[in-house]
Amino acid sequence: MTVYALLYALHVLAAVVWVGGMFFAWMVLRPAAVTALEAPARLRLWGEVFPRFFLFVWVCVLVLPIGGVGMLQLHFGGFETAPKYVQVMMGLYLAMLALFIRIQALQLPELKRAIASEDWPAGGAVLGKIRRLVGLNLLIGIAVITVAATRASF
């Protein structure tokens, strides 16, 4: 296996974990939790799910740029000669990273406080904010994957 192939595989796996995890949470886990659980149990579930998933996202946050920059150097010889689709992907990555950090640094601690104090209405409001941000991040992630798969010309 070449270095490029290894970087590419790690890069794709990191994207699959991050975007696939958001897809699963948004499209499968959330509707099931709403149907099966009362608000307190649902909030406690998300209070357990997010920290576990975010550990994997942090790994992805590190692997994606390392693999991306490595492939950029090996395949295109640097940033200056990278095609526009690569530059678009890098910009969208930064947007996804910003949204993730916002959830991790601001909303998750607020959710944990609401759960600890059993303030279910406040917890529900925070969970709604997180849901919207994850939904936006999922859309951006799907856009990145589409750009990568089609190598869209911009």
N, C-alpha and C positions, 0 to 999 in steps of 0.2 A: 504494500500500500504506500502510495506517495504521500508526502507531507500535505500537498494540496488536497488529496482525497480525504485524508484524515480531518483536516480543517473544515472541509465542505460537509462531511458527515456530522461532525460535532455542531456545526452551525445550523444545519437542518434539524438535527435532534433538539437543539435548544429552542428553535422556533416552534417546533411541534409541541414541545412540553408547555411553553408559555401560552401560545395561541390555543392549542388544544385544551389546555386546562381551563382557560377562560370560556371556551365554547361549551365544555362539559358543565361548568358551573352555571353559566347563563341559560343554556338550553335544556339541561337535564336535572341537575341538582336543585336549582332554585324552584322550578315548578313542582318538583316532587316534595320539597320541604314545605312549600306553601300549602300543598294539598294534605300532607300527612301530619304536620306539626303545628301546635299552637305557637303563638308569638314568642313566649319565653324559651321554649325548647328550640325553636327555629333560630333565635338570636344566639343561644348557647352553641348550637351546631356551627353557625358561621364564625363564632368566636374561636372555635377549635379548627375549623377548616382553613381560614385565612392564614394564620401563622404557619401551618404545615405547608400550604401551597406556596407561600411567599419565600420559604427557604429554597424551593426549587426555582422560583422566579429569580432570586438573587444569583443563583448559579447561571441561569440563562442570561441575565443582565451582564455578567462577566464574560461568558463564553461567546456570545454573539459578536461583540466588537473585537475580541481577540481573534476569533476565527475570520471575521469579516476583513479586518485589516491585514491579516496574514494572507488571505486569498487575494486581496487587492494588490499587495506587494508582489506575490508570486505570479499572478495572472496579468495584471495591467501595469506593473512597474511603479505603482504609487497612485496617490490621489489625483494628480494632475491629468493623468491619462484615463482615468476611470470614466466609463460611460455614464450618461445622465441617470439611467435607471438605478445604478449603484448609489449615486449621490441622493436620489430620491429615497431609496431604502434607508440610507444613513439618517436622513432628516426625519423620516417616520419613526425610526428606532428612537431617536431623541425625544420625540413627542410621546411615544409609549413609555419611555423611561420616566419622563416628567410626571405623567399620570400615575404610574405605579408608585413613585416616591411620594406623591401627594396622598395616595391611599394609605401607604405604609406609615408615613410620618404624621399625618393629620387625622384621617378618618378612623384607622384601626385603633389608636389609643382612645379615641372618643367612644368607639363601640365597646371596647373593653371596660371603660368606666361605667357606661350605661348598664352593661351586663352585671358588673360587680355591685352596683347600687340597685339593681333590679328595677331600673327606670325603663320599662318596656317601650313606652311611646318615644322617648329620646333615642333608644336603641333602634327602633324601627325607622326613625327619621335618618339616622346615620347610615343604616343599612341601605336605605333608599339612595342616599348619595353615593355610596360605594357601588351599588348596582349600576347606576348611571355611568359612573366613571369606568367601571369594568366593561360595560357595554360599548362605550366610546373606544376604549382600548382594544376591544375585540374587533371592532370595525376597522381600526387602523391596522391591526395585525393581519386581518384578511386582505386589506389593501397591499400591505408589504408582500404577502405571499403571492398575490396576484401579479404584482410588479415583477417579483423574482421569477415566477413561472412563465410569464409572457415576455419578460425582458422588454417591457414596453418602451417605446421610443418617446422621449419628451422633447 
